[in-house]
Amino acid sequence: MPDGYGLPTSSDGMLTWDEVEDRLRASRHYWLATVRPDGTPHSVPRWGVWVDGGFYYDGAPTTRHVRNLEHNPACTLTLESGTEVVIVEGVSTATRADPDDLGARLAKAFEKYHPEYAPTPDSWADELGGGLRVITPRRALAWFAFPTDCTRFSF
């Protein structure tokens, strides 16, 4: 960040990754930013869950964001707050989830939205994963009390 923002000069008070992951798990509203093949940006709100260090969500192959990601998997995931900020930069890839392991944990995590409409553990077991995607983080930036706890993470 530019000089003059008042960022700390030591690691005192910086956030831990556990604190940031708590926010990622608890959130119900996320924004996903991708890039169209012509280089212009695209942003869309997404429901999803943070499980095992990644953001899992689904999207039909025909959606604009999935078509963008198939062309360029780089993306940015943010929470909706502009004051308690989490920005995750990473790559999104299609995946699948075995019903007895990851699928069961994903189904349970998705209950945070509407339990009666939550996916079943076998929703993402087929070869194509039923549209399941995961964002694997490469970098993250977070602050809950800017500028005193502004923290960057690399993976």
Buried (B, 14 or more C-beta within 10 A) or exposed (E): EEEEEEBEEEEEEBBEBEBBBEBBEEBEEBBBBBBBEEEEEBEBEBBBBBBEEBBBBBBEEEEEBBBBBBEBBBBBBBBEEEEBBBBBBBBBBBBBBEBEEBBBBBBBBBEBEEEEEBBEBBBBBEEEBBBBBBBBBEEBBBBBEBEEBBBEBEE
